[in-house]
Amino acid sequence: MHRLRSLIPSANYLFCFEAAARRRSFTAAAEELNVSQPAVSKTIRLLEEATGLKLFRREHTRLELTADGQRLYKEVQQAFDHLHMVISSLQKKHSYDVVRVSFSASFVQLWLLPRLKDFKARHPDVSLRIEESSRDDQDLVEEDIDLSARLGNGKWPGIHSWHFVTEEVLPVCSPDYLKEHGPIQTPADLLRHTLLNFEERHRTRLGWREWLERQAVPVAKLKQDFVFTDALGSIEAAVRGQGIALGWKHLVHEHLLDGRLVAPLKETYKSGQSVHLIMPAQRPPKRGAELFRDWLMEQNADASLQI
């Protein structure tokens, strides 16, 4: 019997503690572990009794870790991460090279899908599991993601990042829409047109109000005839001639080249931020993930986005 067993009768105590400490909530931990909240509370109590440590304290309505709890949580997380890495590494020796990647629906549909055939032709032994995410703050280790993308400055704890493309946002519409409604001379003219809006629940992106204000166009009240829950919906509506959308240049580049969309103005907005490819730093990268990252970088240098 391992000597740890004399301190902690059940490994389940540690799984329960890790979930409660990470979520800062017995209720959230119970939902994650698919048990009742009283069961989590009892397990934490048994762990505290077994170790003689006070691990949590309640401050108002929030659950906080004590100093001992913080130390134990850090060590448990590191131990779990190490075990996960070892077991995953052993499993990879006996399995197909499956790479889990996660991107926004807009990126998958508008940028990735038109190019995937090339990657598969180069690397037929790599299997991609492609997930469409609605969030920027995914925990890559917790959700077992090998590669993703994130907008920002490229500096996040526990993350390796590589500059992918500079953020540049411009109005786009179909040629038929422009032909029907006439030319647009200045950014202020956009207020007389149907602007296609979107509001993503778990991701913050530049909207029409912000874009116009950055072009020195005051906006007292913005008309919202159409509001989509994903940027992809607004871009597809623009392709169909239903209004003018905000397009991220790297996403609408192919549509602009093919003439499905046009840029009615020369004005664009560069935020100073960039989209970065990201991988978790806590575990060695899969060979397939590195191949996919390198292929993405090769495909999308900023210089290739000249229209």
Secondary structure, DSSP 8 states (H G I E B T S, - for coil): --GGGGT-S-THHHHHHHHHHHHT-HHHHHHHHTS-HHHHHHHHHHHHHHHT---EEEETTEEEE-HHHHHHHHHHHHHHHHHHHHHHHHHHTTS-EEEEEEE-HHIIIIIIGGGHHHHHHH-TTEEEEEEE-S-S---TTTTT-SEEEEEESS--TTEEEEEEEEEEEEEEB-HHHHHHH----SGGGGGGS-EEEE--TT-----HHHHHHHTT---SS---SEEESSHHHHHHHHHTTS-EEEEEHHHHHHHHHHTSSB-S-S--EEEEEEEEEEEETTS---HHHHHHHHHHHHHT-GGGG--
